[in-house]
Amino acid sequence: MAKLSSVNKNERRKKLVKQYAGKFAALKAQADDKTLDDGERLMARLKMAELPRNANPTRVRNRCATTGRPRGYYRKFGLCRIELRDKGNKGLIPGLTKSSW
């Protein structure tokens, strides 16, 4: 189990990303627009830098839903490899079967 503080920090980041998503996307689109002159694009980048650091979507870490483990994460299930195996063997994940050949 991951430290509770790490899990809570990641949840706060998710909330901040959601709060600033529209503003961040608009500034990012403006900064990446090649038709604008360099001054306007630079101003958009500077405004992006003024946003909170944790408002950037890349700062959010994928974590296991049950344990909070950040490594070995499967996006399709939202679980780490260990929990996926445990729940899969117990039959708690629909459609998942243990392979054998």
LINBELNOR-V535470 format. One record per helix or strand. SS is the DSSP state (a for helix, b for strand). FROM is the first residue (numbers start at 1). TO is the last residue. If there is no record, write none. Layout:
ss = {SS & SS}
from = {FROM & FROM}
to = {TO & TO}
This chain:
ss = {a & a & a & a & b & b & a}
from = {4 & 38 & 53 & 57 & 73 & 79 & 81}
to = {32 & 50 & 55 & 59 & 74 & 80 & 89}
